[in-house]
């Protein structure tokens, strides 16, 4: 009885400490949370339970696409509360986000001691179908592959793990292409750029280690992809000028989506062409014949039933592996992976399926793209300090780059990756006052995207200078940064060093040296442009922001020919197997190509070319 009494006392004490009260039947009062990986990142579900009843459901889906996962979160929060159960239906168009929410909600219900009835649907019937070409993954490249194969006379089936066509292509802004009609209309006979220039540009950045024939074909064929899309009713337009400062001296190569929902037009064309897309269906394993040729895939439908697709050729277009933790750690290393902000990706077994059938393992890369804060939202003043060429230091409190690298998103992001994925920007009160002086036309310092904030000059033209921020917004944003431990306002440089976790004297020496460079107009360490040696760091309080390297996705997996045929370790073609887009290695080597629109451009173009080749092979 004494032991029982002590146990009861300890249980009551624990509940009082953690804000829960044990109820009859095992239910507890309090707040209970659980997280699961969604489409863009972790989704957190929190239940507020009182008297054995769910009083409130909140879902943090801030990393999801607002009009997809964000909308699903809002809808499912209401349904879970109304039903008092996590057993709700997925929201159409947001399958991945919905499944993550439902799984997290079930975990939270179990923590609260609330009974969760098993309402698993009855498994459906297994099915076998035949086709000429199977496309695995109906994102940007898969969609173009299916269309091209169908138009080449093949019967085509596509399988898509979600219920959305286009994948990350819906979030992309535009594609690389040269020699298009849009460019000819603008530049006439005065085109500065040509195929030779861009082929050599990409290969020079690859130190000639890229897949030369594939890059050459991509550079040549991208313009035909733009024409192909225009024929389908998908619109493009050219910006007034390149989007990043580093590319101001070239013609505009970035063809931006010119209308909403581009994949709506593609969906209509797929239906006209008789392409069957099986949504909510995930390919699990490729099928090979006795000679090792790929002849289909085994898939799993939403109801758990098996779908066997017999095909004469298979195109794997499953895209970025950025949500595959094991592969990302292999690619980035544990330290950088833990520090980086991974924005987009999936866990589909696309490249692993190809490796299992003898495909050589191509180089794996991440799409390093910018530097962001964690936990404080993307619209705070951190986006000002992390996109301006002020003083940047690493975790040791030392400068590590010419801050003019911010003129190209890929270059400065990669420089931060080389420092473990973390960097810190530092400025002082004098700079803060300059940035919040709304009587000035602009702050006098550029940000790395020329039209990022939509600021106009006196002639109504976009300008690369950012406008001053009002004091109320400034103060609210810095509070958000401090609450998230993503930034701090410090009274002394010792406090700045403490926030960074570096040696105080090392940081002070770095700042003193940088101030000398600014005053002398000469950076003898990293050769920063004298025009950008604008602000010293002298007068407290001091502002420090912690930036994490942004990873937009992942690249690579298998090597291919210029026809997108997948290769083995000894560079033999695996007959019947093709790969596209982010599954393919060899366009970017060591680092993501710093070419505007190269990701979507290669996805769409490689999809179109693979579709043509796979159809031709199937007909033979």
N, C-alpha and C positions, 0 to 999 in steps of 0.2 A: 504493500500500500504506500510505503514511503517513496519507493521508486516511481510508482504510478503518479503520486502527487508531484514529484519533481518533474516528471515528463510533462504533465499538464501545465505546470508553471512555466517551463521552458517554452512550450508551444504558445502559450498566451503572450509571453514576452516577445517571441519572434514575430507574432502577428502585430503586436503594438508597434514594434520597430519598423516593420515593413508596410504598415498601413492596411492590414487585412484582418478580417474577422471571420473565424470559422463558422459556417452555417450548417444546418442540418442537411444531410445528404452529401456532404463533402464540399459544397460550394463555399467560396470565400469572397469577402468584400475587398475592394481595392482596385488598383490598376494593374493590368497584366498585358505585357507586350511581347511580340515575336516578329522576326524579320525573315524575309525570303528574297532571293534574287529575282528581280523582275526583268523587264526588257532593257532598261537603261541603267539599272543599279538596284540597290537594296530597297525593298518596300517594307515599311514598319506599320503593323496593325496594333492598336492599343484599345483595350476594352476597359470601361469603367463599370464595375459590378457592385451592386448594392442589393442586399436582401435576396441573393440568389438570382437576380435579374440583371441583364445587360442594360445599363442606363444610357451609355453612350459608346459610340465606335468612332475612333479617329484613325485615318489612314494617311501616313506620310508617303506620298508617291512623287515627291519633288524631283526625282531623277528621271521620271517617265515623261514621255511626250505629253504636254498638257491636254491636247484635244483627243488623245487616245487613252494612255494609262491613267492620266490625271482625271479624265472624265469617268473612267471605269471605277476608280477609287471612290469618287463621290457617290456614284450610283450604288456600289456594293456596300458602302458603309451604311446607307439607309436600309438596304435589304437585309443585311445581317442583323441590324437592330430590330427591324420589324419582325423577322422570323425567329429572333432569338437563337440563331443557328448559323454556323458557317457554311452550311450546305446550300449554297446558292448557285445559280447558273453563271457561266462565264459571260462576259459582255462581248458582243460581236465586234470585231475589229481590234480587240485588246486581249487576245487569248493568253499570251504569256504573262501580262500584267495581272489578269484576272486569276490565273492559276496560282500565282505567287501570293496574291491577297488571300485567297481561300485557304491555302496551305498555312500561311502565317496565322490566320484567324483561328483555324482548328487548334494550332499549338497554344494560342492565347486562351482559348476556351478550356483546354485541358489543364493549363496552369491554374485557372480559376476554379477548377473542380467542377466545371459544368459539363454535363453529359453531352457527348457528341455522337449522335446516331450514325451508323454506317449506312449511307445512302448511295453507295457506289452503284453505278449503272451496270446492268447486265452486259457482259461481253458480247459483242456482235459476232457475226459470222465471218470466217476467213474467206478471202476472195483472191482469185487469180485473173489477171488481165494481160492482154498482149498489145504491143505497140511497136512502132519503128524506133522512135526516139523517146527516152525518158529523161526529163529534166528534174534534177533533185535540188530544190530551193528555187522559189519564184520571186527572188528579189530583183534588183535592177538587171544584173547580168542574166539571170535565169529567164526573166520575162522576155528579153531580147532574143535569147537563145531559142525559146519555144516559138516565138513568132517567125524567126528566120528559118528554122527547121520546117515549120509548117508551110511556109511560102515556097520552100524548096521541094515540096511534094511529099513530105513525110507525115505519117500519122504520129501525133505527139501527145504525150501525157506528162503533166507536171505535178509534182507532189510538193506541198508547202506545209511546214510545221505549224504555222500560224494561220489565221483566217484573213490575212492582209496581203495583197499583191504589192510588190515593189520593195519591201523591206526597208533598209536604210536609204534606198534611193529616194524615198519620200521626204527624208530629212536633208538630203544633199542639196546644195544650192546651184551647182552647175558643173559643166564638163570642159575639159581641154579639147581643143581642135584648132587646126590651122588650115587656111585655104578654103574656108566655107564661103557661101554666097553672102552671108552677113558681113564677113570681113571684106570681101571684094566690093560690096556696096559702100563701105565706109572708107576704105583705103585706096581703092582703084589699083593703079599700077605702082603704088608707092608702099607696098607691103614690105616691112622691115624683116619679117621672119619668114622662114621657109622650112621645108622638111629636113634639109641638110643641117640647118642651125639647130633645130630641136632634137634631132637624133644625136648630134654630137654633144649637145647640152646634157641630155640624159646620161649618155655613156661616160662623159667626162665626170659627172657627179657620181657615177658608179665605179670610177677608176677602171673602166673598160671590163668590169666583171659582170655586167648585166647580160641578159639573153639578147644578143645583138639583133638576131633576125626577128624576134618577137617585138622588140622595141621599134625596129625599123618599120614593121608592118603596122603597128599601132599608130605611129606618127602619121603614116600615109593614109590609114583607113578611118581615122577619127572624123574627118570631114564628111565622109560618106555616112557615118552614123548619125551626124547632125541632120543631113539631108533625109535619111531614112525616118528619123523621128518626126521631122517636119511633115513628111508625107502622111504620117499617122495622126496628124492634127496636134502634135505636141509642139508648143511654141518655145522659142529661145530668144534672148536678146543679149546684146553686148553692153557691158558697162561703159561709162564715159571713159574710164581709164582703168588700168590694172588695180586690183584690190589691195595689194601690198606695196609698200614703198620701194622695196628691193627690186620690183619689176616695172617701175615707172618708165624705164628706157626701152621697153618692148611694146609691140602692138598688143591689143587686148586679145587674149587667147581663151578667156574664160567665158563660155557660153552658158548663161544662167537660164534656169527654167523661166519661161515667160508667162506662165499661167498656173492657176491652182490645180492640184490633183492631176499631175501629168499621167499617173498610172491608171487613171480612169479611162483615158483614151486607149491605152494599151489593153486594158481589160476588154473593152468593146471589140478591139481587133482580134483578140484571142477567141472571143465567142464567135465572131464571124468566120474565123478560120477553122472552127471546130476543135480547138485545143481544149482538152479536158484537164482542168486543174482540180486536184484532190486536196482540199484544204484540211488543216488540222491532222496532217498525216506526215509522219517522220520516217525517213529512210534509215534503216539500222545496219544493213549489210549489203554489199554488192554481190551479185551472182556471177560466177565465171564458169565457162565450159571446160572440157578436159584439156584444152590447149592454152588455158589462161586468159582467153578473151572475155571481156565483160559483156554479159548478156542479160542484165536486168538488176533488180534490187528487191530486197525484202523490206517491207515497210510496216509501220504500226499505225493503225487508225485511232481516232480519238476515243473510240469505245473499247480499245484494247485488242481488237481483232487484227489478224495479220493480212496484209495486202502484198501479194507477190506480183511484181510487174516484170514480165518477160519482154525484153527489148533487144533490138539489134545494135543499139548504141546508147550510152548513158553519158549525160553531161552533169557534172557535180558543180553546183553553183551555190554552196551553202554559206559563203561569205566569211566575215571576220570571226576569229576564234577568241575574241577578247574576253568573253565570259568564261572561258575555260581556264580555271585557276592554275592547273598544273602546267599547261603550255605557256601561259603568260609568265609564270615564275621562271620557267626554263628560258624564255626569251629575254626578260628584263633582269632577272636575278631577284632574289627575295627582297633586298633592301629597296630597290627602285620600285618594285611592284607594290610594296606596302606604302610607299610614299606617293606614288602616282595617283591621279584621278582618272580611272578608266571609265570612259563615257559610253561607248557602244560595243556590242558584241553578242555572240551567242555561244551555246554549249553543244551545238549540233555535231554529230560525229562525222562530218563530211570528209575532212582530210584524213582522219584515222581510218575511215572505210577504204580510202585509196591506198594508204600505207599497208593495210592488211592484205591487199591484193598485189603487192609487189612494187607499188609506186615509190620512187626515190623520195627521201625526205628533203624538200627544198628549204632554203633559208627562211626562218621565221623572223618577222619584224613587227614592231609596233608603229602606229601612225602618230608619232610625237607631234603635237599640234597645240602650241600655246602653253600658258601657265595659269593656273586658277587657284582659288582658295577652296578650302573644304569647310562645309558646314555653315557658311555665312551667306549663301545665295550668290547668284552670278551678277547681280546688278548693283552691288555695293561699290564704294569708292576704291575697293581693291582692284577693280578692273581699270581704274585710272593709273594707280601706282604700278600695277603689273603689266601695263602696256605702254609705259613711258620710259625713255632712256635715262633714268636717274641712276643712283648708285645701287648696284646689285652685289650681294655677297653670298658666299656659300655657308655651310654649317660650321666652318672653321672661322667665319668672320672675315674672309678674304675675298677680294674681287677675283673673278674667274673668267670674265669675258669682256669683250668690247660690247657695251650695251647697245650699240647701233645694230647688233644682230636682231634686235626687235623689228627691224625692217622686213624680216622674213619669219613667219610663224614657225616653220619647221626648224630653222637654224637655231633660234634662241631656245626653243623647247628642247632640242637635242643637247644643247650646251648645259641645260639644267639636269637632264638625264645623266650626263657625264659626271655630275656632282652628287649623284645618289637620288636624284628626283626632287630635291628640295632647294629652294633659293629664297633669299630675303631682300626686299627693297627697303631702303632707308631714306627718309628726308626729314627736314626740320621745320620749325614753326614758320620761318620766313617763306619757305616754299608753300606751306599750307595756306598761308595768308594770300599768296599770289594765286593759288588755285581756287580760292573762295572769294576773290575780289570780283564781284559781278559787275563792277563798273568798267572792267577791261573787256575788249572784244574777244580775246582768247587768252589762254595761259602762256602762249609763247613756246609751248613744247608739244611735239607731235605724239600721236598714238599710232600703233603699228598698222591698224586698219584705217585707211583714209576716210571712210564714211561710216565708221563704227557707230558713232553717236548721232549721225544724221545732221551734223552741224553745217550751217551754210555761211559763206562769206558775204561781204557786202553786195556782191553781184548775184547772190542766190545760188552760187555753185557750192557743191560739197567741198569741205576743206579737211585737211589732215590734222588740224589743230583742234584740241578739245575745248569746249566752253567751260567757263567757271561753274562751280557747284555752289548752290546756296548753303548757308551755314546750317540750317535745320537738317537738310538732307545729309550734309557732311557729318554732323554730330550723331544722327541716328545710325548712319552706316558704320561709323567707328564703334558705336556701342555693339552693333551686331557682330562686327569682327572680333571685338574683345570677348563677347559672350561665347563665340565659337573657338576661341583661342587661335584665331587666324590672323590676329594683328594686335598691336598694343600701342598706346600712347605712353611714352616713357619720359620721366623728368630728367634722367641722366643717361649717358652712354653705357654706364655700368648696368642699368636696367635693360637696355637694348641687348647687351651681351648675355645677360641672364635669360632673356626671352629666347634668344637664338640658341643658347647653350654653348657658347664659344668662350675662348679666353678673352678677358676684358682688354688687356694690353694689345693683343693682336688686332682686335676690332678698332681700337683707338688709332693704332698705327695705320691701318687701312684707310680710315676716314681722313686722318691728317694728310696722308699722301694724296688721296683723291681731291681734297680741297686745294692742294697745291696745283694739281693738274687743271682744275677749273679756273683758278686765278691766273695761271700762266697761259691758259689756252692751249695746252699741249699734254697729251696722255702718252707718256713714254713707256707705259706698261703694255697696254692693249691697243693703242693708236686710235682711240675714239675720235670721231670728227670734232674738231674744235667748236663747230657751231652747236654741238649737242652737249658740250661741257657747260651746262647752264646753271645748275644749282649746287651750291656748297651744302655741307651738313655741319652747321656751327651752332645755331641758336635753338636751345630747347624750348618747349618739349620736343621730343623726337618721335617720329612715327615709323613703325616697322611692320611690314606685312609679310606673312609666310605664304610662299607660293609653291604649289605642287605641279609637277609636270603633267600636262594634259595628254591623255592617250585617247585619240579619237576612234581607234579600232586596231585591228591587227591584220597583217599581210602575210601571205605566203603559205606554203605547205607542200606543193609539188612543183616539179619542173615540167615544162611542156615544149613542144615544137611551136613554130609560128602558126600552125593550124590548131593549136590548143590541145593536141594529143598528149596524153600523160606518158611520162618516161620512167623507166626503171633506173636502178643504180648504174647499169652499164649503158644507159642512153638508148635503150630499145623501146619502141612504142608498145604500150599495152593496147592492143586492138580493141576498139569499141568504147574506150574511156577517154573523156574530154573534161577539162576543168576550165573555169572562168574566174574573172574578177579577183577578189581578195584571196581566193584559194591558190592563186598562181604566184610562184616566186620568179624573180629575175628582172622585173621592171624597176623595182627599187632594190638597191643592194646596200647593206650596212645602215642606211637611213632612208626614210620616206622621201621620195623625190620632191624637191621644193619647186614644183610646177603647179600653177593654179589649175584645179579641176582634174588632176591626173587620176584621182581615185575613181570618180564617177565616169570619167572619160574612158578609162581602161575597162571598167566593169561593163559598160554598155557596148563598147566596141568588141571586146573579147567575147561577150555573149552572142552578139550578132555573127561573128566569124565562126565561133564554135558550133552554133546552130546550123550554119550552112555546111560545115565539114561533117558534122554528125549525120545530117540528112543524106549527104552524098555517100558516106560509108554505108549507111543503112540500106540505101537503094541498091548498092552493089551486092 
